[in-house]
Amino acid sequence: MKKHNFSAGPCILPQEVFEKSAQAVLNFNNSGLSILEISHRSKGFMAVMEEARTLALDLLGLQGKGYTALFLQGGASMEFLRTPYNLMKVNGKAAYLDTGTWASSALKEAKNFGETLIVASSKDENYAYIPKNYSVPADADYFHCTSNNTIFGTQLKEFPVLKIPMVCDMSSDIFSRTLDFSKFDLIYAGAQKNMGPSGTTLVVVKDAILGKTGRTIPNILNYQQHIEKESMYNTPAVFAVYTSLLTLQWLKNLGGITEIEKINESKAHLIYSEIDRNPLFKGTAHQADRSCMNATFLLNDVAHAPLFDSLWKEAGIEGISGHRSVGGYRASIYNAMPIESVKVLVDVMKEMENRV
Ligand SMILES: *Cc1c(COP(=O)(O)O)cnc(C)c1O
């Protein structure tokens, strides 16, 4: 039986994506070849790459606005490094918003390139909230933020309006909610949270911000190289890009981001209402900053953990143990998570009240 998979990533994908990608492993587009054995320069795969890049921009509403979409490798962690390499001037500086583990990992990489400034941090409360009312220096080369903090279950609801380039790590909430994506100059997202299997990272970059650093950038790390080579500078992650395309097609057929956002809001409402109603549980993130993708919560009495753990396992639930830096539980409810699975979890939480 298929489990209710609340894993934070790699994570659930739409069932039809699993089926279509499995089919392509056996016979890709009736070519008599597996997607795993075709050349990345074959007509079939070139069309996949082209469509995936176009569809990503379409879904974000960025088509024709001076942006390029790339499917690169090295995970979001590689973009922590590529960002300063491509955007921080020699003797320049960059501004970072510190909202969690991933945000501070991004900052650490930038420190190797020049001066960095933390505009605000929520480390004082173990990242349970999003700092507000910070100011970003106008002379920084760029501002970096993390739209959704996968580990701590918080999400930025507002973004600053800036004259300098804004870079955003959207790994765990890309394509999940409507935003004016043209406010951002560089967006990156590891595929394995809301788009596909691990192995590729979507990078959406405004072409005009590149080429201004005065640095010599190694080709593999240079966004301009990847743009010129149409995301084929080196062998792309063929299967991961194909599977990401299937997910993007699924999302488009569903009605795009505006439709999935409504579904995501009802899933989040369902789980958070139960966390707030049920006297046995409490949420870890400030209510105003709660993530619609990763709901983090604790049992008020840890003595109830063995019972709760046995109940959710019996219900076929997988992957809700919290990250070690928060403890407790984390229910990741990404785009592909059906509301029925969230109901199963909520029922288990309700059942706990009858049992203790
Ligand atoms: C998972 C995650 C990362 C790390 O991604 P990798 O692909 O493993 O490098 C970075 N940022 C955020 C917000 C994440 O959720």
PDBQT file of the ligand as one rigid body, heavy atoms in Angstrom, charges set to zero:
ROOT
HETATM    1  C1  LIG A 401      16.911  21.268   1.112  1.00  0.00    +0.000 C 
HETATM    2  C2  LIG A 401      17.278  22.683   1.036  1.00  0.00    +0.000 A 
HETATM    3  C3  LIG A 401      18.557  23.116   0.643  1.00  0.00    +0.000 A 
HETATM    4  C4  LIG A 401      19.678  22.155   0.321  1.00  0.00    +0.000 C 
HETATM    5  O1  LIG A 401      19.482  21.577  -0.893  1.00  0.00    +0.000 OA
HETATM    6  P1  LIG A 401      20.586  20.608  -1.551  1.00  0.00    +0.000 P 
HETATM    7  O2  LIG A 401      19.966  20.346  -2.873  1.00  0.00    +0.000 OA
HETATM    8  O3  LIG A 401      20.682  19.406  -0.670  1.00  0.00    +0.000 OA
HETATM    9  O4  LIG A 401      21.862  21.343  -1.637  1.00  0.00    +0.000 OA
HETATM   10  C5  LIG A 401      18.782  24.465   0.567  1.00  0.00    +0.000 A 
HETATM   11  N1  LIG A 401      17.832  25.358   0.851  1.00  0.00    +0.000 NA
HETATM   12  C6  LIG A 401      16.597  24.988   1.248  1.00  0.00    +0.000 A 
HETATM   13  C7  LIG A 401      15.584  26.041   1.563  1.00  0.00    +0.000 C 
HETATM   14  C8  LIG A 401      16.286  23.644   1.360  1.00  0.00    +0.000 A 
HETATM   15  O5  LIG A 401      15.055  23.274   1.745  1.00  0.00    +0.000 OA
ENDROOT
TORSDOF 0
